[in-house]
Amino acid sequence: MSKRILVTLIFLGTVMMLVGDAWADVIVWTDWTSFTAGTTNGTATGTAGSVGVSYSGQVLSNSNTNNTSGGVSWGPASTFSGGSISNPPPFRDIITLQGGAGTGTNTIRFSTPVVDPVMAIWSLGQGGAPASFVFTASEPFTIQSGGPSNEFGGSSITQSGNVVNGVEGNGTIRFSGTFSEITWTNPQSEFFYGFTTGIAGAATPVPEPSTWLLVASVVGLLWLCYGRRLPRWPARRVEVSRNC
């Protein structure tokens, strides 16, 4: 193997390592179909594709299911998609909370274990009244996107260890690992905020724009390095007989 080929392979391998995590998954968001309101004993059920999803904990009466009027827009899309999440939740469906001392533990359960589930959080906290989602240490996550909402503006949710904080915060998080359930508390009381959850679908992941740019740059660089050095065959001279 020539030195030039070896260098090229090493270079391409490094590039693939860099872009390996730069593909955003198509998320199947939960289609919430029913809920029962309750301060500590509310429930909600739905499906994420073929996976059944159930929730128990605090549920406010202004939660929304079946994509009916009264929910939230989950927009703009740039707030509720990004990082490894390619698409925002569907319009309207949301489970709402108020939080506060004594509201207990909230739990999402999946009918079958799921890998790296996601959660979208809307309108968490407000000026003068921050709020939070406190997850357990065994539920590691990272923020994937954030920003204002169409309804109240605001800014991105933030993370401190296993806690998501917000002062009119919005965005998405993604858990790392395989989960049959996710639990958390909402220790601060605030007017209301909400969430939904989803899982990576079977569809082909969508490359982020930065990935396309990087791949195009690599191809261009390789052409500059090697394409211009390809041998050029001399043009054949064609003798035209004057006796034709």
N, C-alpha and C positions, 0 to 999 in steps of 0.2 A: 504494500500500500504506500503510495507516494505521500510525502509530507504535506502536500497541498490538500489531498483528499482527507488526510487525518485531521488537519486543522479545520477543514470545513465541517466534518462530522462532529467534532467537539463543539464548534460554534453553534451548529443547529441543535445539538442536544441541550446546550445551555439555554437557547431561546425557547425550546419546548418546555423546559422546566419553569421558565419565567411565565409563560402563557398558560401553563397547565391549569391554573386556578382562575383564569380570566374568562371562564365561560359561565354565563348566567343561566340558571335552571328555569324552565317553564314551571310555574307553581300552580298546583291544583288547590285553590282556596276552598275552604269549607263552605258548603251550601247549607246554611243554618235553616232548618225547616220548622222548628217549634221551640218555645221557651216558656218557662213558668217563673214569674218574678218572685224574688225573696231576698231578704237582707243577708241571710247566711245560708239559706237552704234552697236557693233558686237552681233551676236546671235548664239546660238547652241541649238539643240534639241536632245532628246534621251528618253530612257525608263529605268526604274529600275524595272524589273519584270512587274507587271501590272500598275505601276505608271508612268505617263508621267513626264518627266523632261525637263524644258526649262531654258535657261540662256540668260541674256542680260547684256552687259557691254563691257569691252575690250576683244577682241579676236585677237590673232595674226594669221598670215597666216600659221604658222607651227604647228597649232593645228592639232590633228589627230583623225579621226573617223573611225568607221566600222572595227577596228582592222587591218587596212592596214599598209603597210610599212611606216616607218618614225616616229613612235611614240617612246615612252619610254618603258622600260621593267617592270617598277614598281617592281624592285628587288634591293637587295635581299628581299625575303619574310619577313624576320625578321624585316626589316625596315618599311614595310607597312602593317604589321599585328601584333597584340599583344594586351594585355589588354583585352577589351571586343570585339575585332575584330579578327575573326579567319582566315580570308583569305584576301590576297592582291588584288588590282584591277587586271583585266585582262590585258594582254600584249597590249601595244601600245596606247589605247584610252586616250586622254588627251586634255584639253583646256589650252592653253598657254597665258601668260600675260607678260607685261613689266612693268606696273605700272608707277607711276610718278604723279606729280602735274597736276591737271586738267583732270585726266582720269575718274573722276566721280565715281559713285556707281555701283558695280557689284551685280547682283541679280540672285539667283537660285529659281525657282518656281516649286512646285510639284502639280500635277493635283488633288491630294487628300492629306489632312494633314497626315504627317508621324511622327512617334515617334522616338526620339533620332537618327536623321540622322548622317551620318559620312562624313568626307572629307579627302582625301589623298592629300598631298602637296609635290611637287617634286622640287628640286633644287632652293629653296627660298634663294635669295641673293648669294653673293660670297665674297671672301676676299677683304676687302676695300670697299665693296658696299652691306651692309646689306639691307634686304627688309622685309616687313611685310604684314600680313593680319590683318586689323583692323575691328573687328566685333562690333556690338552694345551691349550695356549692357543687352539687353533683349535676347541675344543669348549666354547663358553660355555654356562653353565647357571645356573639359579636354583632354590633350594629351594622346593617347593610346599607341603609339609606335614611334620609331624614329631611325635614324642611317644614314649610308652612302647610296648613290645610286650606282647602277652598272655603270652609265655613268660618274659621276663626283666625286664620293666619298663623302666627306663632313661629316656631323654629324647630330644629331637630331635637329628638330625644338624645340624652347623653347616658353614658355608662360609667359606673364606679363599682368595680368588682362584679358581684352578682346582682347589682341593682340597676334598674333603668329609671332615670330621673327625667322629669319634664316640668317646664313652666310654659304651658301651652305647647307641649312637645308632641311631635308626630314622627313616625318612621317605622322601620322594620328591623327585626332582629332574627338571627338564625342560630339555632342550637347546634352543638357539635356532639354527635353520638347517635345511638339508637334508643328510642324512647317508646314506652307503652303509655306513659302519662307524664304530664308536666304540672308542677304545683308552684304556687306563689302566694304572697300576701300583698295587700294594698293598704299599708298602715295609715296613710294620710287621707283625710276626708276632703273632697272637693266636689263641686257642683255635679259634674259627671264627665266620664271619659270612657273609652271603649277599646275593644280589641277584636280580632279574628285570627284564625290560624290556618295553616296550609302545609302541604307537603310537595316535594319535587315530583312532577309528573313523569310519564314515560316518554314524553316528546323529546326530540333532539335538543340539547342545550343550545342556547343562542349566544354566539360570541359577542363580547362587548366591543364597542367601537374602537377602543384602544388596542384590542387584539388584532383587528383588521389592519390598523395602522402599523403595528409592530411587524406583522407578517409581510405587509407590503414593503416596509423598510428593509427587512431582511432580504427579500427577493431582489430589491433594487441594489442593495450592497453587494450581493453575490454576483449580480450582473456586472457591476462596476469592476469587481475584482477579477472575474474570470471571463465574462462574456466578451469583453473587448479584446481579450487575448486569444480568442479562437483563431485558428489558422485561416488565412484568406487565400483561396485558390486563385491563381492567376487566370484571368479571362482568356478563353481560347480565341485566337485570331482566325477569322474565317476568310479564306482567300476566294475572291470572286473571279471566276475565269472571264477574261475579256472575249472569249470565243463563244459565250452563250448566245 
